[in-house]
Amino acid sequence: MDIREIDQKNRKKIDDFIICQWFSLQMALHGESVDLGVADGWYAVQDDEIVGLITYRILDDRMEILSLDSLNEQHGIGTALLNMAVSYARTSGIPKITLITTNDNLSALRFYQKRGFDMARLFCNAVDLSRKLKPEIPLFGIDGIPLKHEIELEMYL
Ligand SMILES: CC(C)(COP(=O)(O)OP(=O)(O)OC[C@H]1O[C@@H](n2cnc3c(N)ncnc32)[C@H](O)[C@@H]1OP(=O)(O)O)[C@@H](O)C(=O)NCCC(=O)NCCS
């Protein structure tokens, strides 16, 4: 597996990957629509195919991870991509990384907590706001769990 940085040359392939995973390039996060089509990040390549992607943005005092996807789970792709983001933030002197996940995503909660992230804030019913911006967000999420709340996790570096 090879990890590469997103650049303009591969942007179209990255955008297609994002649309395939998230229905569109717009990511709705507590009522804000964020354009993943301009987000920086890294992608994982295997046999010339994109098998994973992490995107982020830099805010005042932190890096916010916007998306993390692995197409071939349990083979180290998610960890390798997350490690790229963490080391970039560390070497750039960014003190904190945050991300949002939803109440149904128990495997993401497990994944991030095992890698140093802690729950920091609960945004009750925030998915209702996000759904107004992005109606494709289903009412029921993973394993049929009602998709309602956003949970912010953070890690201090
Ligand atoms: C969360 C997510 C990114 C994890 O990606 P992943 O590629 O499965 O992650 P990894 O393979 O690095 O780690 C997953 C587990 O597999 C294990 N693993 C890694 N390589 C392995 C191998 N060769 N053999 C067996 N297990 C392995 C890891 O140790 C890890 O287990 P642990 O958490 O108990 O330590 C992935 O499940 C995903 O894409 N989910 C859908 C999108 C999503 O919810 N994103 C997060 C919200 S932003």
PDBQT file of the ligand as one rigid body, heavy atoms in Angstrom, charges set to zero:
ROOT
HETATM    1  C1  LIG A 201     -13.121   3.616  10.686  1.00  0.00    +0.000 C 
HETATM    2  C2  LIG A 201     -12.341   3.105   9.485  1.00  0.00    +0.000 C 
HETATM    3  C3  LIG A 201     -11.767   4.281   8.712  1.00  0.00    +0.000 C 
HETATM    4  C4  LIG A 201     -11.205   2.181   9.944  1.00  0.00    +0.000 C 
HETATM    5  O1  LIG A 201     -10.448   1.812   8.807  1.00  0.00    +0.000 OA
HETATM    6  P1  LIG A 201      -9.645   0.423   8.708  1.00  0.00    +0.000 P 
HETATM    7  O2  LIG A 201      -8.896   0.432   7.433  1.00  0.00    +0.000 OA
HETATM    8  O3  LIG A 201     -10.518  -0.734   8.968  1.00  0.00    +0.000 OA
HETATM    9  O4  LIG A 201      -8.648   0.609   9.932  1.00  0.00    +0.000 OA
HETATM   10  P2  LIG A 201      -7.437  -0.349  10.352  1.00  0.00    +0.000 P 
HETATM   11  O5  LIG A 201      -7.407  -1.562   9.486  1.00  0.00    +0.000 OA
HETATM   12  O6  LIG A 201      -6.222   0.471  10.398  1.00  0.00    +0.000 OA
HETATM   13  O7  LIG A 201      -7.838  -0.703  11.834  1.00  0.00    +0.000 OA
HETATM   14  C5  LIG A 201      -9.027  -1.417  12.117  1.00  0.00    +0.000 C 
HETATM   15  C6  LIG A 201      -8.696  -2.654  12.938  1.00  0.00    +0.000 C 
HETATM   16  O8  LIG A 201      -8.100  -3.641  12.102  1.00  0.00    +0.000 OA
HETATM   17  C7  LIG A 201      -6.921  -4.133  12.727  1.00  0.00    +0.000 C 
HETATM   18  N1  LIG A 201      -5.984  -4.571  11.707  1.00  0.00    +0.000 N 
HETATM   19  C8  LIG A 201      -5.180  -3.787  10.955  1.00  0.00    +0.000 A 
HETATM   20  N2  LIG A 201      -4.443  -4.548  10.108  1.00  0.00    +0.000 NA
HETATM   21  C9  LIG A 201      -4.825  -5.828  10.348  1.00  0.00    +0.000 A 
HETATM   22  C10 LIG A 201      -4.451  -7.063   9.778  1.00  0.00    +0.000 A 
HETATM   23  N3  LIG A 201      -3.536  -7.127   8.803  1.00  0.00    +0.000 N 
HETATM   24  N4  LIG A 201      -5.040  -8.194  10.243  1.00  0.00    +0.000 NA
HETATM   25  C11 LIG A 201      -5.968  -8.124  11.230  1.00  0.00    +0.000 A 
HETATM   26  N5  LIG A 201      -6.371  -6.963  11.797  1.00  0.00    +0.000 NA
HETATM   27  C12 LIG A 201      -5.803  -5.836  11.360  1.00  0.00    +0.000 A 
HETATM   28  C13 LIG A 201      -6.415  -2.964  13.505  1.00  0.00    +0.000 C 
HETATM   29  O9  LIG A 201      -5.536  -3.350  14.548  1.00  0.00    +0.000 OA
HETATM   30  C14 LIG A 201      -7.703  -2.365  14.018  1.00  0.00    +0.000 C 
HETATM   31  O10 LIG A 201      -8.158  -2.995  15.196  1.00  0.00    +0.000 OA
HETATM   32  P3  LIG A 201      -8.104  -2.194  16.581  1.00  0.00    +0.000 P 
HETATM   33  O11 LIG A 201      -8.926  -0.944  16.371  1.00  0.00    +0.000 OA
HETATM   34  O12 LIG A 201      -8.685  -3.155  17.539  1.00  0.00    +0.000 OA
HETATM   35  O13 LIG A 201      -6.657  -1.873  16.806  1.00  0.00    +0.000 OA
HETATM   36  C15 LIG A 201     -13.262   2.248   8.547  1.00  0.00    +0.000 C 
HETATM   37  O14 LIG A 201     -13.966   1.336   9.345  1.00  0.00    +0.000 OA
HETATM   38  C16 LIG A 201     -14.243   3.026   7.695  1.00  0.00    +0.000 C 
HETATM   39  O15 LIG A 201     -13.926   3.421   6.575  1.00  0.00    +0.000 OA
HETATM   40  N6  LIG A 201     -15.472   3.228   8.180  1.00  0.00    +0.000 N 
HETATM   41  C17 LIG A 201     -16.528   3.882   7.382  1.00  0.00    +0.000 C 
HETATM   42  C18 LIG A 201     -16.349   5.383   7.302  1.00  0.00    +0.000 C 
HETATM   43  C19 LIG A 201     -16.263   5.990   8.670  1.00  0.00    +0.000 C 
HETATM   44  O16 LIG A 201     -17.076   5.683   9.515  1.00  0.00    +0.000 OA
HETATM   45  N7  LIG A 201     -15.273   6.854   8.891  1.00  0.00    +0.000 N 
HETATM   46  C20 LIG A 201     -15.040   7.454  10.206  1.00  0.00    +0.000 C 
HETATM   47  C21 LIG A 201     -15.925   8.608  10.465  1.00  0.00    +0.000 C 
HETATM   48  S1  LIG A 201     -15.109  10.105   9.987  1.00  0.00    +0.000 SA
ENDROOT
TORSDOF 0
